[in-house]
Amino acid sequence: MEKQPPVLSRRLSGVDAAFLYLERKEIPLNIACVALFDGPIPYREFVANIDSKLDQIPRYRQVAVPPPFNLGYPTWEYDPNFHIKHHIFRARLDAPGGEAELEALAGRLLSQVLDRSKPLWEIHVVEGLRDGRGALIARIHHALADGVAGAALLRIMLDPTPEGSHALRRPGSRGRPKGPVPSRVEHTFAEQVGGAIQSALENAVAAEAGLLSMAEGLLSERGKSALQELATLLPEWLHPPERFPFNKPCSGDRKFCWAEADFSAVQAIRSAVGGKVNDCLLSVVVRAIARYIRLHGEKVAGRFLRVVCPVNLRGDEQGESLGNRITFLPVVLPLDVRDPVKMLHAVASRMEIMKNVHAAELLAIFSSCLGTTPAPVQELFWRGIPLVPLPVPLLNLICTNVPGSPTPLYTVGRRMVASYPHVPTGYELGVGVAVQSYDGKLFFGLTADAHVVPDVGRLRDFMRESFEELARAAGVRKGRAAAAQASKARRAAKPLAAKRRESGLGVSGAAEALPIGQPSAATPEVLESAPGEARHSAKRNTAGGVVPAEAASTVRAGAEAGPSAGPVTAMPESPEPATPESRDAAPRVARPHRKKNTASGVAAGQAAAELAPAVPEPTFGARRPRPPHKKPVRSGEAPAAGGAASAAHPEAAGTPDESVSDEAGWEDPVLV
């Protein structure tokens, strides 16, 4: 089916304008995604491809212009100086070009405020990924689109087939639009006054329609039942809002990390224990947040997390219109539910009650009422909010879920294999979570203030663990077989890569390197030289049965020769106790089995075979290795504001968390 361009409105709405008024250095209001592809993106061809599609997205050539006299909202006007090279840039990763470097680059870009003197979008074509992949980091201002509209723009910029993903035409005008650029429309004072009155009347009508719709819903049998159920939640809502370790004034410097899960696993959880997809995902987030709070030495018993989920207001007739057509669904969720399935049910019941009492519509009515006031008053209101310190936060966290393409997308012949969404955060919201579905998977993006939540990677790890616990509690094992098969294929590819290196033939990036986010095997030399988390990562891999190429070849040689063939490098022949010097000298792949192998005479090949089945197969993306007790501090990394757990609360960082079980979730296609 031919792609249709999104519906455009020349004048910004009150919500669109609010995102312009709210933004400042500490609150960069960009929505974005980090997209990974199965091959490098050729820069010139990609620029030509996007340039050939700009006619479908006129907004990408327009700037937001404040109105004369500030009597109305800003308008979108064509930029006479537009050039596509001002919006698409090349970026190269720092060595070694892995996941950590890509996350750091994304964090630096997401910390920047877009230049309002030109159209409010940028794309960075990332080069230098060590595994032969390509990446794009795309940003657009929240005033231009919300999550649903942003996903629509992504589907226009990408293509459903590799053959159709190349430039439709050559950019003969060097990135400039063909033909004369429409001139900006000058508005008279009378037109400005008339536009302001029209906008106020539209918002008044929308508020009245919203009130009538909400009243009709509440008077129905379902609404009456929901009001009775809401009464049971009043103690939770009347509980004073609390600050958590991530609810502190933000600096504007951002960190970004991600994870992923199989959509089929979430659907299987739904089928097994009930709830919706949003409920499942939100339960995972809440349990991870509870663990993070415990990590920082705080209790969660009797405490509640105030979460806001954006909700799409577009009707079928509005399709994929640009701008912001959203409201927000607030929900208060308990943090002290230990059982994963019980947490899922707790989240599902509360989400259902809030939907049935039309809480999201109530906030939309408030927004419409605010829109009836003069535009200068609205601007003063939104600009002043970040300047007013509140004794308690109104909310603790924003979680957004954006439906993406269910089928693969391509650009310049490269297939997109992952798309990690970014939700802006700021003020006193130190962390935000976004989820996007794409091609049978769910991709999680975690955005955090670098000074408020410097250890956001731990929160990501807790999300992975919480997801696995929910899957186990629901009896879902389906995803493990596929993960085991992929892990087996990776292990089988490593000795081949080592042989090709030794023979001087070289190895292609795709064959030699693991996908971003997967732990790689470590040689003994790397183990001895790698500090902190890197050394621990290598220990986990070798203990799990991922044998380095050189060590594996030595083990195979020992197995073929038999016990009488002489000493094996990986294991000493003598049954003498290992000294610290011998432990440092011996490759670590053999260490977990040294006593067993030397005392019982088990051949090296058999010992290596015993290691393989012990590899745990993750169900939620690739687990990043980390120390079991406390997180090592990297050079240059600031401690968590308010005291990191390892410093202020060593006992909390060193215990196997009580937070190991807490459950909740999230799903509807209406959430954005």
C-alpha positions as CSV (number, residue, x, y, z in Angstrom):
1,M,0.0,0.0,0.0
2,E,1.3,3.4,-0.9
3,K,2.4,5.5,2.1
4,Q,0.4,8.6,2.7
5,P,2.0,11.7,4.2
6,P,0.9,12.7,7.6
7,V,-1.9,15.4,7.9
8,L,-0.4,18.8,8.5
9,S,-1.8,21.9,10.4
10,R,0.0,25.1,9.8
11,R,-0.6,26.5,13.2
12,L,0.8,24.9,16.3
13,S,-1.7,23.7,18.8
14,G,-1.6,24.7,22.5
15,V,0.1,21.4,23.4
16,D,2.6,21.8,20.5
17,A,3.5,25.3,21.7
18,A,3.8,24.1,25.3
19,F,6.7,21.9,24.3
20,L,8.5,25.0,22.9
21,Y,7.8,27.0,26.0
22,L,8.9,24.3,28.4
23,E,12.2,23.6,26.7
24,R,15.5,24.8,28.2
25,K,19.0,23.4,28.5
26,E,18.0,21.3,31.5
27,I,15.0,19.9,29.6
28,P,15.8,19.1,26.0
29,L,12.5,18.1,24.5
30,N,13.4,15.8,21.6
31,I,11.8,12.5,20.8
32,A,14.4,10.2,19.2
33,C,15.4,6.7,18.4
34,V,18.7,4.8,17.9
35,A,18.2,2.5,14.9
36,L,20.6,-0.4,14.1
37,F,20.9,-1.9,10.6
38,D,22.5,-5.1,9.3
39,G,25.2,-3.2,7.4
40,P,26.9,0.2,7.3
41,I,24.8,3.1,5.9
42,P,26.5,4.8,2.9
43,Y,26.2,8.5,3.8
44,R,25.8,10.0,0.3
45,E,23.2,7.5,-0.8
46,F,21.3,7.9,2.4
47,V,21.2,11.7,2.1
48,A,20.0,11.3,-1.5
49,N,17.3,8.9,-0.3
50,I,15.9,11.2,2.4
51,D,16.1,14.2,0.0
52,S,14.0,12.4,-2.5
53,K,11.2,12.0,0.1
54,L,11.1,15.4,1.7
55,D,8.1,16.4,-0.6
56,Q,6.1,13.9,1.5
57,I,7.1,15.7,4.8
58,P,6.8,19.4,4.2
59,R,7.2,20.0,7.9
60,Y,10.9,19.0,7.6
61,R,11.5,22.2,5.6
62,Q,9.6,24.5,8.0
63,V,10.6,26.4,11.1
64,A,8.4,27.4,14.1
65,V,7.9,31.2,13.9
66,P,6.6,33.2,16.9
67,P,3.6,35.3,16.0
68,P,3.7,39.1,15.9
69,F,2.4,40.6,19.1
70,N,2.5,37.1,20.7
71,L,-1.3,37.0,20.6
72,G,-1.5,33.5,19.2
73,Y,0.5,30.3,18.9
74,P,3.6,30.0,16.7
75,T,3.1,28.9,13.1
76,W,5.1,26.6,10.7
77,E,6.8,28.6,7.9
78,Y,9.1,27.4,5.1
79,D,12.8,28.0,5.8
80,P,14.3,30.0,2.8
81,N,17.8,28.8,3.8
82,F,16.9,25.1,4.0
83,H,19.6,22.6,3.0
84,I,19.5,18.9,3.8
85,K,23.2,18.8,4.7
86,H,22.3,21.0,7.7
87,H,20.3,18.2,9.1
88,I,22.0,14.9,8.2
89,F,25.5,14.5,9.7
90,R,28.2,11.8,9.9
91,A,29.3,10.6,13.3
92,R,32.1,8.1,14.1
93,L,32.2,6.0,17.2
94,D,35.1,6.0,19.5
95,A,37.2,2.8,19.6
96,P,36.4,0.0,20.0
97,G,33.0,0.8,18.5
98,G,30.8,-1.4,20.7
99,E,27.5,-0.9,22.5
100,A,29.0,1.2,25.3
101,E,30.4,3.7,22.8
102,L,27.1,3.9,20.8
103,E,25.2,4.5,24.0
104,A,27.6,7.3,25.0
105,L,27.3,8.9,21.6
106,A,23.5,8.8,21.8
107,G,23.6,10.3,25.3
108,R,25.7,13.2,24.1
109,L,23.4,13.9,21.2
110,L,20.2,13.6,23.3
111,S,21.6,16.2,25.7
112,Q,21.6,18.9,23.0
113,V,18.7,21.3,22.3
114,L,17.8,21.6,18.6
115,D,18.6,24.8,16.8
116,R,15.3,26.7,16.4
117,S,16.6,28.8,13.5
118,K,16.2,25.8,11.2
119,P,13.7,22.9,10.9
120,L,13.6,20.9,14.1
121,W,15.0,17.6,13.1
122,E,18.4,15.9,12.8
123,I,19.8,12.5,11.7
124,H,23.3,11.3,12.5
125,V,24.7,8.5,10.4
126,V,26.9,6.5,12.7
127,E,30.0,4.8,11.4
128,G,32.7,2.7,13.0
129,L,30.6,0.0,14.7
130,R,33.0,-2.9,15.2
131,D,30.5,-5.6,14.2
132,G,30.0,-4.3,10.7
133,R,26.5,-2.9,11.4
134,G,25.3,0.6,10.7
135,A,23.3,2.9,12.9
136,L,21.2,6.1,12.7
137,I,20.4,8.4,15.6
138,A,17.3,10.5,14.6
139,R,15.9,13.4,16.6
140,I,12.8,15.6,16.1
141,H,11.4,18.2,18.4
142,H,8.4,17.2,20.5
143,A,6.6,20.3,19.2
144,L,6.7,18.7,15.7
145,A,5.4,15.3,16.6
146,D,4.5,13.0,19.5
147,G,5.4,9.3,19.6
148,V,2.7,8.1,17.2
149,A,3.5,10.8,14.7
150,G,7.2,10.2,15.0
151,A,6.7,6.5,14.2
152,A,4.7,7.6,11.1
153,L,7.6,9.8,10.0
154,L,10.0,6.8,10.5
155,R,7.8,4.7,8.2
156,I,8.0,7.4,5.5
157,M,11.7,7.7,5.8
158,L,12.2,4.0,5.6
159,D,10.8,1.4,3.2
160,P,9.1,-2.0,3.4
161,T,11.4,-3.6,0.8
162,P,15.2,-3.4,0.2
163,E,14.6,-2.8,-3.5
164,G,12.5,0.3,-2.9
165,S,14.7,1.8,-0.2
166,H,17.0,3.7,-2.6
167,A,16.6,7.3,-3.8
168,L,13.6,7.9,-5.9
169,R,15.5,10.6,-7.8
170,R,18.9,12.2,-7.8
171,P,18.9,15.5,-5.7
172,G,19.6,17.9,-8.6
173,S,19.3,20.9,-6.4
174,R,21.9,19.9,-3.8
175,G,19.4,19.3,-1.1
176,R,17.2,22.4,-1.8
177,P,13.5,22.1,-2.8
178,K,12.8,22.5,-6.4
179,G,10.8,25.6,-7.5
180,P,10.2,28.8,-5.5
181,V,10.0,28.5,-1.8
182,P,6.6,29.7,-0.4
183,S,7.0,33.0,1.2
184,R,6.1,33.6,4.9
185,V,2.7,34.9,5.5
186,E,2.6,38.2,7.3
187,H,-0.4,38.5,9.7
188,T,-2.0,41.8,10.6
189,F,-3.0,42.7,14.1
190,A,-6.6,41.9,13.3
191,E,-5.8,38.5,12.0
192,Q,-3.8,37.7,15.2
193,V,-6.7,38.7,17.4
194,G,-9.1,36.7,15.3
195,G,-6.8,33.6,15.4
196,A,-6.5,33.9,19.2
197,I,-10.3,34.1,19.6
198,Q,-10.8,31.2,17.3
199,S,-8.3,29.1,19.2
200,A,-10.0,29.9,22.5
201,L,-13.4,28.9,21.2
202,E,-12.1,25.7,19.8
203,N,-10.6,24.7,23.1
204,A,-13.8,25.7,24.9
205,V,-15.8,23.5,22.6
206,A,-13.4,20.6,23.1
207,A,-13.6,21.0,26.9
208,E,-17.4,21.0,26.8
209,A,-17.4,17.9,24.5
210,G,-15.0,16.2,26.8
211,L,-17.1,16.9,29.9
212,L,-20.2,15.5,28.2
213,S,-18.4,12.4,27.0
214,M,-16.9,11.8,30.5
215,A,-20.2,12.3,32.2
216,E,-21.9,9.9,29.9
217,G,-19.2,7.3,30.5
218,L,-19.4,7.7,34.3
219,L,-23.2,7.3,34.3
220,S,-23.0,4.0,32.5
221,E,-23.1,0.8,34.5
222,R,-19.4,0.3,33.7
223,G,-18.6,3.8,34.9
224,K,-20.6,3.4,38.2
225,S,-18.7,0.1,38.9
226,A,-15.4,1.8,38.2
227,L,-16.2,4.7,40.6
228,Q,-16.9,2.1,43.3
229,E,-13.6,0.4,42.6
230,L,-11.8,3.8,42.5
231,A,-13.0,4.3,46.1
232,T,-10.9,1.3,47.2
233,L,-7.8,3.0,45.7
234,L,-8.4,6.3,47.5
235,P,-5.9,5.5,50.3
236,E,-3.2,5.1,47.7
237,W,-4.1,8.3,45.9
238,L,-4.3,10.2,49.2
239,H,-0.9,8.9,50.2
240,P,1.5,11.8,50.1
241,P,3.7,11.8,46.9
242,E,7.3,10.9,47.6
243,R,10.7,11.6,46.2
244,F,12.7,8.6,45.1
245,P,16.5,8.6,44.3
246,F,15.8,9.6,40.7
247,N,13.4,12.5,41.5
248,K,15.9,15.4,41.8
249,P,16.6,18.5,39.7
250,C,18.1,17.5,36.4
251,S,21.2,19.0,34.7
252,G,20.4,18.3,31.0
253,D,23.3,15.9,30.5
254,R,21.8,12.6,29.4
255,K,22.6,8.9,29.5
256,F,20.9,6.5,27.2
257,C,20.8,2.7,27.3
258,W,18.5,-0.1,26.0
259,A,17.3,-3.6,26.1
260,E,14.8,-5.7,24.1
261,A,12.4,-8.6,24.4
262,D,10.4,-10.9,22.2
263,F,6.9,-9.8,21.6
264,S,5.8,-13.4,21.5
265,A,7.0,-13.9,25.1
266,V,4.9,-11.0,26.3
267,Q,1.9,-12.4,24.4
268,A,2.5,-15.8,26.0
269,I,2.6,-14.2,29.5
270,R,-0.7,-12.5,28.7
271,S,-2.3,-15.7,27.6
272,A,-1.0,-17.5,30.7
273,V,-1.8,-15.1,33.5
274,G,-4.0,-12.3,31.9
275,G,-3.5,-8.6,31.6
276,K,-2.6,-6.6,28.5
277,V,0.7,-6.0,26.9
278,N,1.0,-2.6,28.5
279,D,0.2,-4.2,31.9
280,C,3.0,-6.8,31.4
281,L,5.6,-4.2,30.5
282,L,4.6,-1.7,33.2
283,S,4.8,-4.4,35.8
284,V,8.4,-5.2,34.7
285,V,9.3,-1.5,34.9
286,V,7.8,-1.1,38.4
287,R,9.6,-4.1,39.8
288,A,12.8,-2.9,38.3
289,I,12.3,0.6,39.9
290,A,11.6,-1.1,43.3
291,R,14.9,-2.9,43.0
292,Y,16.7,0.3,42.0
293,I,15.2,2.0,45.1
294,R,16.5,-0.8,47.3
295,L,19.9,-0.6,45.7
296,H,20.1,2.9,47.0
297,G,19.3,1.9,50.5
298,E,15.6,2.9,50.7
299,K,12.7,0.8,51.7
300,V,9.7,0.2,49.4
301,A,7.2,-1.3,51.9
302,G,4.0,0.8,51.9
303,R,5.3,3.1,49.2
304,F,3.7,3.9,45.8
305,L,5.1,4.9,42.4
306,R,3.2,7.6,40.5
307,V,3.5,6.8,36.8
308,V,2.1,8.7,33.8
309,C,1.5,7.0,30.5
310,P,0.9,9.1,27.4
311,V,-2.3,8.2,25.5
312,N,-3.1,8.7,21.8
313,L,-6.2,10.8,21.1
314,R,-6.2,10.4,17.3
315,G,-9.4,9.0,15.8
316,D,-9.5,6.9,12.7
317,E,-10.2,10.0,10.6
318,Q,-7.1,11.7,11.8
319,G,-4.8,8.8,11.0
320,E,-1.2,9.7,11.5
321,S,-1.5,13.5,11.8
322,L,1.6,15.4,12.9
323,G,1.7,17.4,16.0
324,N,0.7,16.3,19.5
325,R,-2.7,14.6,19.9
326,I,-2.0,13.1,23.4
327,T,-3.2,13.2,26.9
328,F,-1.9,11.4,29.9
329,L,-3.1,8.5,32.0
330,P,-2.0,8.7,35.7
331,V,-1.8,5.6,37.8
332,V,-0.5,4.9,41.3
333,L,1.3,1.5,41.6
334,P,2.5,-0.3,44.8
335,L,6.2,-1.0,45.0
336,D,6.1,-3.7,47.6
337,V,4.4,-6.5,45.8
338,R,6.9,-9.3,45.7
339,D,5.3,-11.9,43.5
340,P,5.6,-11.2,39.7
341,V,2.2,-12.4,38.7
342,K,0.5,-10.6,41.6
343,M,2.2,-7.4,40.6
344,L,0.9,-7.9,37.0
345,H,-2.6,-8.3,38.3
346,A,-2.2,-5.3,40.6
347,V,-1.1,-3.1,37.6
348,A,-3.8,-4.5,35.3
349,S,-6.6,-3.8,37.8
350,R,-5.4,-0.2,38.5
351,M,-4.9,0.6,34.9
352,E,-8.4,-0.7,34.1
353,I,-10.0,1.3,36.8
354,M,-8.3,4.5,35.7
355,K,-9.4,3.9,32.1
356,N,-13.0,3.3,33.2
357,V,-13.2,6.5,35.2
358,H,-11.8,8.4,32.2
359,A,-8.8,9.8,34.1
360,A,-7.0,10.5,30.8
361,E,-10.0,12.4,29.4
362,L,-10.1,14.5,32.6
363,L,-6.5,15.7,31.9
364,A,-7.4,16.4,28.3
365,I,-10.3,18.6,29.5
366,F,-7.9,20.5,31.8
367,S,-5.6,21.1,28.8
368,S,-8.5,22.4,26.8
369,C,-9.6,24.7,29.6
370,L,-6.0,26.0,29.8
371,G,-6.2,26.6,26.0
372,T,-9.1,29.0,26.4
373,T,-6.8,31.5,28.1
374,P,-4.8,34.0,26.0
375,A,-1.6,32.6,24.4
376,P,0.7,34.9,26.4
377,V,-0.8,33.6,29.7
378,Q,-0.2,30.0,28.5
379,E,3.4,30.8,27.6
380,L,4.0,32.4,31.0
381,F,2.5,29.3,32.7
382,W,4.6,26.7,30.8
383,R,7.8,28.7,31.1
384,G,7.3,29.2,34.8
385,I,6.7,25.6,35.7
386,P,10.4,24.5,35.8
387,L,11.2,27.6,37.9
388,V,8.8,26.7,40.7
389,P,10.3,24.2,43.2
390,L,7.7,21.9,44.5
391,P,7.8,20.3,48.0
392,V,6.8,17.0,46.6
393,P,6.8,15.7,42.9
394,L,3.5,15.5,41.1
395,L,4.7,12.3,39.5
396,N,7.7,10.0,39.6
397,L,8.1,8.5,36.2
398,I,6.9,8.7,32.6
399,C,6.5,5.4,30.6
400,T,5.5,5.5,27.0
401,N,4.7,2.7,24.6
402,V,4.7,3.4,20.8
403,P,3.4,0.9,18.2
404,G,5.9,0.5,15.4
405,S,6.0,-1.4,12.2
406,P,5.1,-5.1,12.5
407,T,7.3,-5.9,9.4
408,P,10.9,-5.1,8.6
409,L,11.9,-1.7,7.3
410,Y,14.9,-0.8,5.1
411,T,17.0,2.1,4.0
412,V,19.5,2.1,1.1
413,G,19.2,-1.7,1.0
414,R,20.0,-2.1,4.7
415,R,17.5,-3.8,7.0
416,M,16.7,-2.2,10.3
417,V,17.2,-4.8,13.0
418,A,16.5,-2.7,16.1
419,S,14.9,0.7,17.0
420,Y,15.4,1.9,20.6
421,P,13.1,4.8,21.4
422,H,13.9,7.8,23.6
423,V,11.4,9.8,25.7
424,P,12.5,13.2,26.9
425,T,12.8,13.8,30.6
426,G,13.8,16.6,32.9
427,Y,12.7,18.9,35.7
428,E,12.7,16.4,38.6
429,L,12.1,13.3,36.5
430,G,15.6,11.8,36.4
431,V,14.6,8.8,34.3
432,G,12.1,7.9,31.6
433,V,11.2,4.6,29.9
434,A,10.0,4.2,26.3
435,V,9.0,1.0,24.5
436,Q,8.5,0.5,20.8
437,S,7.3,-2.6,19.0
438,Y,9.0,-3.5,15.7
439,D,9.2,-6.7,13.7
440,G,8.1,-9.1,16.4
441,K,10.2,-7.5,19.2
442,L,9.8,-4.9,21.9
443,F,12.7,-2.4,22.2
444,F,13.2,-0.6,25.5
445,G,15.0,2.8,25.7
446,L,16.0,4.2,29.1
447,T,16.8,7.9,29.3
448,A,18.4,9.3,32.5
449,D,20.0,12.4,33.7
450,A,23.7,11.7,33.9
451,H,24.1,13.3,37.4
452,V,20.8,12.1,38.9
453,V,20.9,8.5,37.7
454,P,24.5,7.8,36.6
455,D,24.0,4.1,37.2
456,V,21.0,3.8,34.8
457,G,22.7,0.6,33.5
458,R,21.8,-1.1,36.8
459,L,18.1,-0.2,36.2
460,R,18.3,-1.7,32.8
461,D,19.8,-4.9,34.3
462,F,16.9,-5.0,36.9
463,M,14.4,-4.7,34.0
464,R,15.9,-7.8,32.3
465,E,15.9,-9.8,35.5
466,S,12.3,-8.7,36.3
467,F,11.2,-9.8,32.8
468,E,12.8,-13.2,33.2
469,E,11.2,-13.7,36.6
470,L,7.7,-12.8,35.2
471,A,8.2,-15.2,32.3
472,R,9.2,-18.0,34.7
473,A,6.4,-17.3,37.1
474,A,3.9,-17.4,34.2
475,G,5.4,-20.7,33.0
476,V,6.7,-19.2,29.7
477,R,9.8,-21.0,28.4
478,K,9.3,-20.4,24.7
479,G,12.0,-17.8,24.2
480,R,14.8,-19.9,25.7
481,A,15.0,-22.4,22.8
482,A,15.7,-19.6,20.3
483,A,18.1,-17.9,22.6
484,A,20.0,-21.2,23.2
485,Q,20.2,-21.8,19.5
486,A,21.6,-18.4,18.8
487,S,24.1,-18.7,21.6
488,K,25.2,-22.1,20.3
489,A,25.7,-20.6,16.8
490,R,27.8,-17.8,18.3
491,R,30.0,-20.2,20.2
492,A,30.5,-22.4,17.1
493,A,31.6,-19.3,15.1
494,K,34.4,-18.3,17.4
495,P,36.9,-21.1,16.7
496,L,36.4,-20.5,13.0
497,A,37.1,-16.8,13.4
498,A,40.2,-17.6,15.4
499,K,41.5,-20.0,12.7
500,R,40.9,-17.4,10.0
501,R,42.9,-14.8,12.1
502,E,45.7,-17.3,12.6
503,S,45.9,-18.1,8.8
504,G,46.0,-14.4,8.0
505,L,42.8,-14.6,5.8
506,G,41.0,-12.0,8.0
507,V,37.4,-12.1,9.1
508,S,34.5,-10.0,8.0
509,G,32.9,-7.8,10.7
510,A,29.7,-9.8,10.6
511,A,31.4,-13.1,11.0
512,E,34.0,-12.1,13.6
513,A,32.2,-9.8,16.0
514,L,29.2,-10.5,18.1
515,P,26.1,-8.4,17.8
516,I,26.0,-5.3,19.9
517,G,25.1,-6.1,23.5
518,Q,26.3,-9.7,23.4
519,P,29.2,-10.7,25.8
520,S,32.3,-11.8,23.9
521,A,34.9,-14.4,24.9
522,A,38.0,-13.2,26.7
523,T,41.5,-14.5,26.3
524,P,43.7,-15.0,29.4
525,E,45.7,-11.8,28.4
526,V,42.5,-9.8,28.4
527,L,41.5,-11.2,31.7
528,E,44.7,-10.1,33.4
529,S,44.7,-6.6,31.9
530,A,41.0,-5.8,32.0
531,P,39.9,-3.7,35.1
532,G,36.7,-3.9,37.1
533,E,33.6,-4.7,35.1
534,A,35.5,-5.9,32.1
535,R,37.4,-8.6,34.0
536,H,34.2,-9.7,35.7
537,S,32.5,-9.9,32.3
538,A,35.2,-12.2,31.1
539,K,34.9,-14.4,34.2
540,R,31.2,-14.8,33.6
541,N,31.7,-15.8,30.0
542,T,34.4,-18.4,30.7
543,A,32.6,-19.8,33.7
544,G,29.5,-20.1,31.5
545,G,31.2,-22.2,29.0
546,V,32.2,-19.6,26.3
547,V,35.8,-20.8,25.8
548,P,38.2,-18.3,24.1
549,A,39.4,-19.5,20.7
550,E,43.0,-20.2,21.7
551,A,42.1,-21.9,24.9
552,A,39.5,-24.0,23.1
553,S,42.1,-25.2,20.6
554,T,44.4,-26.2,23.4
555,V,41.6,-28.1,25.2
556,R,40.7,-29.9,22.1
557,A,44.4,-30.9,21.5
558,G,44.6,-32.2,25.1
559,A,41.5,-34.3,24.6
560,E,42.7,-35.8,21.4
561,A,46.1,-36.7,22.9
562,G,44.7,-38.2,26.1
563,P,45.9,-38.0,29.7
564,S,49.4,-39.3,28.9
565,A,50.2,-36.7,26.2
566,G,51.9,-34.3,28.6
567,P,50.8,-31.2,30.4
568,V,47.8,-29.3,29.0
569,T,48.0,-25.5,29.0
570,A,44.5,-25.0,30.4
571,M,45.0,-27.4,33.4
572,P,48.1,-28.4,35.3
573,E,48.9,-32.1,35.5
574,S,49.9,-32.1,39.2
575,P,47.1,-32.4,41.7
576,E,49.0,-30.0,44.0
577,P,46.9,-27.2,45.5
578,A,46.9,-24.1,43.4
579,T,49.0,-21.2,44.7
580,P,48.1,-17.5,44.0
581,E,51.0,-17.4,41.5
582,S,49.7,-20.5,39.7
583,R,46.2,-19.1,39.6
584,D,47.5,-15.8,38.0
585,A,49.5,-17.8,35.5
586,A,46.8,-20.3,34.5
587,P,44.1,-19.3,31.9
588,R,40.8,-18.6,33.7
589,V,38.8,-20.9,31.5
590,A,40.0,-23.9,33.6
591,R,39.8,-22.3,37.0
592,P,36.3,-23.3,38.0
593,H,37.2,-27.0,37.3
594,R,40.9,-27.1,38.3
595,K,40.5,-29.3,41.4
596,K,38.0,-31.6,39.7
597,N,40.1,-32.1,36.6
598,T,43.4,-32.7,38.4
599,A,42.0,-34.9,41.1
600,S,39.7,-37.1,39.1
601,G,41.7,-37.2,35.8
602,V,38.8,-36.0,33.7
603,A,40.1,-35.1,30.3
604,A,40.3,-31.5,29.2
605,G,37.9,-32.1,26.3
606,Q,35.3,-33.6,28.7
607,A,35.7,-30.7,31.1
608,A,35.1,-28.2,28.3
609,A,32.0,-30.2,27.3
610,E,30.7,-30.0,30.8
611,L,31.0,-26.2,30.8
612,A,28.7,-25.7,27.8
613,P,25.3,-26.7,29.2
614,A,25.8,-24.3,32.1
615,V,25.3,-21.2,29.9
616,P,22.2,-19.4,31.1
617,E,20.0,-18.4,28.2
618,P,18.5,-14.9,28.6
619,T,14.9,-14.2,27.6
620,F,15.1,-10.4,27.7
621,G,17.8,-9.1,25.3
622,A,21.5,-9.7,26.1
623,R,22.4,-9.4,29.7
624,R,25.3,-7.0,30.3
625,P,27.7,-8.7,32.8
626,R,28.2,-7.0,36.1
627,P,29.7,-7.8,39.5
628,P,27.4,-9.7,41.8
629,H,27.8,-7.3,44.8
630,K,28.6,-3.8,43.8
631,K,29.1,-1.9,40.6
632,P,32.6,-0.8,39.9
633,V,33.1,3.0,39.4
634,R,34.4,3.8,36.0
635,S,37.0,6.5,35.6
636,G,35.3,9.9,35.2
637,E,31.9,8.7,36.3
638,A,30.1,10.8,38.9
639,P,28.6,9.1,41.9
640,A,24.8,9.1,42.1
641,A,23.4,12.3,43.5
642,G,22.4,11.9,47.1
643,G,25.0,9.1,47.5
644,A,25.5,6.0,45.4
645,A,24.6,2.8,47.1
646,S,28.1,1.5,47.0
647,A,29.3,4.6,49.0
648,A,26.4,5.7,51.2
649,H,24.7,2.3,51.6
650,P,27.3,-0.5,51.1
651,E,25.0,-3.0,52.8
652,A,22.3,-2.3,50.3
653,A,24.6,-2.7,47.4
654,G,26.1,-5.9,48.7
655,T,23.0,-7.9,49.6
656,P,21.1,-10.0,47.1
657,D,18.2,-7.6,46.7
658,E,14.9,-8.0,48.3
659,S,13.8,-6.2,45.1
660,V,14.2,-9.6,43.4
661,S,10.5,-9.8,43.0
662,D,8.0,-7.0,42.2
663,E,5.6,-7.2,39.2
664,A,3.5,-4.9,36.9
665,G,2.9,-4.2,33.1
666,W,1.7,-2.1,30.1
667,E,0.1,-2.5,26.5
668,D,-2.9,-0.8,24.7
669,P,-2.3,0.6,21.3
670,V,-3.8,3.8,22.6
671,L,-0.7,4.4,24.7
672,V,2.0,6.3,22.9
